[in-house]
């Protein structure tokens, strides 16, 4: 805590006062009345420097005086005063007038200081402690050190504000009488919280911990406001249950929704196991109307988030990364899960793993994964029929030598059980199956006709069709019942699948320049399903990789620098083909081929082709070429490593089946100068001589907090897949049948103004359809004293509408004083008022 940090600084400076006694004691044994005005002393291993206009000694009382511009320096500590007196007989001393003790960034100032060397006690009059590194100030009309780690302060004042001389601190804590035990507790009497110098709250007595160890107690109150929740007030309580367990209980009241307590756990088990858990529950949400299609779920709402990492015996490790919400609108309504509101699924995972062998070459893992459908409204939720993987067991071996030869072998194997809570026919009893019985022919939205929301009749080309039907908007003839599988349609089969993928390698190197890596593999898939029984798929794979690494030095244009250019040409061949005459159409369908073919990924990493997890894999015979480039320039500072100037890779494919060159991709990043950054991804279609996709980003950020960036994204062929929307009639607002491309730009700017002001602006705009996806305007202010900050933000988002939020933070030790709102963690208890 701030008080603990201040107490530790006070302890260090108290020791410095005792060191002063040692200094003067050394003077007593080494000096005479005619001593020089400046002298160096050593007692044992300690060395001291004493400087003064005059140093005298009086035999009566064995009293020594240092007068005028006195300065004592010892082991990184410096004490200065107008005069210092010390009696070697009583072991007592005093420093008077402009007393300053410096130790690193910590400064103790006082009118006078009195100390007793042997008992290590002392009194500071009119003292103040400041720390530039820890950014706090502690003042006391009387600061008394009663013994080791024991202090008493009268008329004490504490703040983290660093205001210029003469200005009022925005906030400060005052206490008439304060007893402090470093490593224990401080007990304050007659205390007030002052706002701009005016007492705002008064407490007759309260204790607080002054220790680095955690301690139970109340945390700062939380106050938020949101158009969805109204005013949100919480009073967190931290409970240090035991050394390995922290508990935070935060009861919240939301004016629009009701009482909503939160519980957070942090724990460790042994030396290598740990976990975090969060849970919240809302009784009788006032905004949920059970008769409304938009909120067709219980008004008792809850959410859980649990991460656990467990070290087991014999090298085994288990981990749980799970989260679950009561309804699909929870991430939209509440801040705790807001990061997931754009996700199509809310994934939970539990697994165990281990590695074996001298070099951990063999790895084994078993996992259970559950995907919660977030994209549908709750009355159309597909969790009951969603195909889950329970369990998913894998084993893999890294390349190892084969019988002492130059060849290597490796393998991957995987067993998966595909299951669901209910069969699709139980969820949609009247829906039609596809022609092969492997999927429900529902169209892209995964919802069969008659089960869409707000069913109406008379839609073009279909009967009993919802006016919001996704397929009808994409295609007037509809995709439902067309007999073809589309991504998003529900799978009807259940069963088991085993994949076996052994591979052989023979790495070769020629002239310490050319590398050649041939790979041959077998990709076998074995099925046992409810609808297709036992089936088998046998595929062969090959991947030949030839690469050269070249290096040269060349001048950088428009500069006097020289750059190191690393050039890596790479040529490869990829093949996937059937080893028998059986087709794949009779196999079960557990993992469909993605609607979005990851062409860039496949071009940059050809192994994604030979290890495709889909149950329908087209034959492949392709030649791929890439050219990698990296430029390094000399370090800006002496002794620093070279700086990356640019990294770019060009990739092209020749598809023998299509007798054509597939897309050419350019991927990379450029860092032209300090504070500048850029990134680019381009995909060019040779056949159509057109740009198929692009992603371009350029940004600048400096040490003053200014930050400007521009991004542009373009995808010519927009894949069709179902997305969920929060509201009933507005699910397809601004949607048009011609909206078939991603063509949008993102502009962000943060400008630091005078006197702590900063303004931020972000706009995400779609050129396709000409409408705004998101606009955000923010105004930030950080006080000159660097102890509080406020941000006002207005946001208009297409999927959520308009929102106005206010965030307020009290800043102190460890906070980012430049961008105080940029790194705030959702749900953290580090602010008094937070928006959203």
Order of alpha helices (4+ residues) and beta strands (2+ residues): alpha-beta-beta-beta-beta-beta-beta-beta-beta-beta-beta-beta-beta-beta-beta-beta-beta-beta-beta-beta-beta-alpha-beta-beta-beta-beta-alpha-alpha-beta-beta-beta-beta-alpha-alpha-beta-beta-beta-beta-beta-beta-beta-beta-beta-beta-beta-beta-beta
